[in-house]
């Protein structure tokens, strides 16, 4: 799941994911978040939360395709539609 990913929608965002133990660094454009995994041992779906309580769900479809869904913390309105990302580079 780590590496550089480009969205396949009209916004053309680039997402970079790097992982250290159970901590994932998520960066899109100038937004960078440190995430903690909340569903240990999952095979294809990884769920992470940031310090505000927002949820980041990553669903690995293939080695080159990843689905992403963001949900704001409880009490706030906000959920993205599924965004499809294609891998463009491995993490270093």
C-alpha contacts under 8 A as a table, 3 or more apart, distances in Angstrom:
res1	aa1	res2	aa2	distance
1	X	17	X	7.25
1	X	60	X	7.18
1	X	63	X	7.73
1	X	66	X	7.77
2	X	16	X	7.34
2	X	17	X	4.74
2	X	18	X	5.18
2	X	19	X	6.60
2	X	90	X	6.70
2	X	91	X	5.76
3	X	16	X	5.70
3	X	17	X	5.32
3	X	18	X	6.50
3	X	87	X	7.16
3	X	88	X	7.69
3	X	89	X	5.58
3	X	90	X	4.22
3	X	91	X	3.96
3	X	92	X	7.72
4	X	14	X	7.01
4	X	15	X	5.83
4	X	16	X	4.45
4	X	17	X	6.51
4	X	87	X	5.95
4	X	88	X	5.56
4	X	89	X	4.95
4	X	90	X	6.24
4	X	91	X	6.70
5	X	14	X	5.62
5	X	15	X	5.06
5	X	16	X	6.21
5	X	85	X	5.60
5	X	86	X	5.35
5	X	87	X	4.33
5	X	88	X	5.42
5	X	89	X	7.11
6	X	12	X	6.53
6	X	13	X	5.80
6	X	14	X	4.45
6	X	15	X	6.24
6	X	85	X	5.14
6	X	86	X	5.38
6	X	87	X	6.44
6	X	88	X	6.72
7	X	11	X	7.41
7	X	12	X	5.21
7	X	13	X	5.34
7	X	14	X	6.33
7	X	15	X	7.81
7	X	83	X	6.69
7	X	84	X	5.65
7	X	85	X	4.22
7	X	86	X	6.39
8	X	12	X	6.41
8	X	83	X	7.44
8	X	84	X	5.64
8	X	85	X	5.81
8	X	86	X	7.05
9	X	12	X	5.89
9	X	83	X	7.25
9	X	84	X	7.35
13	X	28	X	6.88
13	X	29	X	7.21
14	X	28	X	5.85
14	X	29	X	6.68
15	X	26	X	7.14
15	X	27	X	5.62
15	X	28	X	4.63
15	X	29	X	7.32
16	X	25	X	7.91
16	X	26	X	6.03
16	X	27	X	5.17
16	X	28	X	6.57
17	X	24	X	6.72
17	X	25	X	5.64
17	X	26	X	4.98
17	X	27	X	6.58
17	X	91	X	7.49
18	X	24	X	5.76
18	X	25	X	5.18
18	X	26	X	6.96
18	X	91	X	6.55
19	X	22	X	7.21
19	X	23	X	5.81
19	X	24	X	4.43
19	X	25	X	6.20
20	X	23	X	5.28
20	X	24	X	6.39
22	X	36	X	6.07
22	X	37	X	5.74
23	X	34	X	6.76
23	X	35	X	5.61
23	X	36	X	4.91
23	X	37	X	6.59
24	X	34	X	5.87
24	X	35	X	5.01
24	X	36	X	6.40
24	X	37	X	7.59
25	X	32	X	7.08
25	X	33	X	5.82
25	X	34	X	4.67
25	X	35	X	6.13
26	X	32	X	5.68
26	X	33	X	5.20
26	X	34	X	6.33
26	X	35	X	7.15
27	X	30	X	7.04
27	X	31	X	5.56
27	X	32	X	4.28
27	X	33	X	6.37
28	X	31	X	5.33
28	X	32	X	6.59
29	X	32	X	7.99
33	X	50	X	6.86
34	X	50	X	6.22
34	X	51	X	7.89
35	X	48	X	5.66
35	X	49	X	5.33
35	X	50	X	4.68
35	X	51	X	7.49
36	X	48	X	5.19
36	X	49	X	5.45
36	X	50	X	6.44
37	X	40	X	6.63
37	X	46	X	7.17
37	X	47	X	5.84
37	X	48	X	4.21
37	X	49	X	6.55
38	X	47	X	5.77
38	X	48	X	5.46
38	X	49	X	6.93
39	X	42	X	6.22
39	X	46	X	6.47
39	X	47	X	5.79
39	X	48	X	7.55
40	X	46	X	7.98
42	X	45	X	5.92
42	X	46	X	6.15
43	X	46	X	7.57
44	X	59	X	5.76
44	X	60	X	5.15
44	X	61	X	7.32
45	X	57	X	7.04
45	X	58	X	5.70
45	X	59	X	4.42
45	X	60	X	6.31
46	X	57	X	5.84
46	X	58	X	5.20
46	X	59	X	6.47
47	X	55	X	6.94
47	X	56	X	5.80
47	X	57	X	4.53
47	X	58	X	6.41
48	X	55	X	5.78
48	X	56	X	5.10
48	X	57	X	6.37
49	X	52	X	7.85
49	X	53	X	5.71
49	X	54	X	5.47
49	X	55	X	4.60
49	X	56	X	6.03
50	X	53	X	5.47
50	X	54	X	5.64
50	X	55	X	6.89
51	X	54	X	7.55
52	X	73	X	6.74
53	X	72	X	7.39
53	X	73	X	4.79
53	X	74	X	7.45
54	X	70	X	7.44
54	X	71	X	5.84
54	X	72	X	4.54
54	X	73	X	4.19
54	X	74	X	7.74
55	X	70	X	5.83
55	X	71	X	5.07
55	X	72	X	6.40
55	X	73	X	6.85
56	X	68	X	7.28
56	X	69	X	6.07
56	X	70	X	4.78
56	X	71	X	6.58
57	X	68	X	5.69
57	X	69	X	5.17
57	X	70	X	6.37
58	X	66	X	6.71
58	X	67	X	5.74
58	X	68	X	4.78
58	X	69	X	6.75
59	X	66	X	5.69
59	X	67	X	4.93
59	X	68	X	6.40
60	X	63	X	7.20
60	X	65	X	6.45
60	X	66	X	4.63
60	X	67	X	6.38
61	X	64	X	7.84
61	X	65	X	5.50
61	X	66	X	5.60
61	X	67	X	7.12
62	X	65	X	5.03
62	X	66	X	6.97
63	X	66	X	7.90
63	X	87	X	7.85
64	X	86	X	5.52
64	X	87	X	4.93
65	X	84	X	7.05
65	X	85	X	5.74
65	X	86	X	4.72
65	X	87	X	6.31
66	X	84	X	5.92
66	X	85	X	5.13
66	X	86	X	6.46
66	X	87	X	7.83
67	X	82	X	6.17
67	X	83	X	5.59
67	X	84	X	4.68
67	X	85	X	6.15
68	X	82	X	5.57
68	X	83	X	5.15
68	X	84	X	6.52
68	X	85	X	7.57
69	X	79	X	7.22
69	X	80	X	5.65
69	X	81	X	6.33
69	X	82	X	5.08
69	X	83	X	6.58
70	X	78	X	7.90
70	X	79	X	5.50
70	X	80	X	5.34
70	X	81	X	8.00
71	X	78	X	5.81
71	X	79	X	4.30
71	X	80	X	6.65
72	X	76	X	5.97
72	X	77	X	6.44
72	X	78	X	5.02
72	X	79	X	6.16
73	X	76	X	5.90
74	X	77	X	7.98
80	X	83	X	7.69
87	X	90	X	7.74
